[in-house]
Amino acid sequence: MTRIVRVGAAQMGPIARKESRSGVVDRLIALMRQAHSAGCDLVVFPELALTTFFPRWLIEDPGELDDWFEREMPGPETKRLFDEGRHLGIGFYLGYAELAREREATHHYNTSILVDKAGRIVGKYRKVHLPGTVDPLSGDPGQHLEKRYFEVGNLGFPVYRAFGGIIGMCICNDRRWPETYRVMGLQGVEMILLGYNSPVGLDGDPFEVNALEPFHNHLVMQSGAYQNATWVVGVAKAGHEEGFDMIGQSAIIAPSGEIVAMCRTLTDELITHDCDLDAGRYYRNTIFNFAAHRRTEHYRLIVERTGAEPPS
């Protein structure tokens, strides 16, 4: 007996700096309704799906910066998305900027949540691998100031039992690091949901790197899927946004590493696939049977013999 989750990857086109949250939520709901019409159980939205990618600008006024963040979820604008999901009986993954009050202090995170068909938040993830810089780069119009605006996520890489399987989450730059997938793989993950906002060709990038960015985007997700016998649903914010080109090519990737569906445009677009959560079983039981074949003790031996420092 197979366990099928019909997934919709809901790529978004550009979001303008002046575009309202309410207007963006309208777009999300339209994509959600398309996913429902296509029979989806789950729809996946991008990283920072409620706003333009604001870390590209230096924002020095704390109040102006906090306006990009959500103080609660659902909040005044996003409640409609939760209500619609509950009405349609469809779950969703949503990336957003989170302003959290914890330990008697205010914290800023790049966050995603997993919401079930009843509109309940069943999982939260906070981005661990923050790219970019704290200080703006002199003379560069294209900044990437995630390290300035966000704290490193403090929830680790948990997995959640939802939609009949074991679901994990990560965000954007996390996809480039093998430990992201492996930590969830060691917990038996069967599907990883991954939103991203990736610019092409920031000033100073070699032309050769720019040309390879779409290839590298898929390469890391496909290898992470294959090596950990899991589905990966990678969903982009795409197109020409506020003067910058964003990688699209949102994709649904099977545990075999194959891309089974991919967006063809750089606009709001939905792709779907029936994902069999048992499709990774063969790989987990044979090639990537961690208990039988994975030998972490050799990493320690290398460190002991060479004096090399293990990765931090």
C-alpha angles and dihedrals in degrees: 000000000000127000108221124191113183104215130195119203104206108200116193128213122221121318114209121227091241095047112118124238088238091056092049091049088053088058092047091051091050090054091045090053090051089051091050091050088052090054097251123167093195135024122199122209127192133265113283087007096169098060145025114275095276097179087080088078134062105241111184100172107088092207092052090048093050090053087073091058132081115234094194138012117248093027133173094287100033097048088085090060091052091046092050093048091051091047092050095040094235129131127218148195115221130186120206145147108269126206105196131186106214135149090008090299139093117249133188121213140171097233145179130193135200115220123192128221091270092058095254122138104238099171144018132195130186119204113258105183104060114188129203130037143300094224122049117253111247115247096005116120090194109069128177105201103165091126088056097049104033137052121224109270115263101198100076118214105309125175127216135210103235140129089026094300148055112288130190134182140210137162134235110290090032087074092069095062121077094213090065091067096033096056089053091040090057087056092054097255114186101183131022119199114207130180121190144184106192122171122213120224108001110190111281096029112127114247090240091057092049091052092051098046096096089048092049090047091061095034095065094044093047094048092046090052095048098043091050099036094236141126114250121200108194115187126186143203097225144184135040106329121181092332097318131100116231126202113249123176094119106193145190109218126196126222086257088065092248121136104234098177133015136178115249100196138055094231138077101310137159126212123180140195138176101241115201105209089203091060091093095052095092092053093045091050098044127014096020100034095143095193092052103038113016112099111189092166089077090064089058092048091053091052092048095047098043101031088232117156115243115240113278 
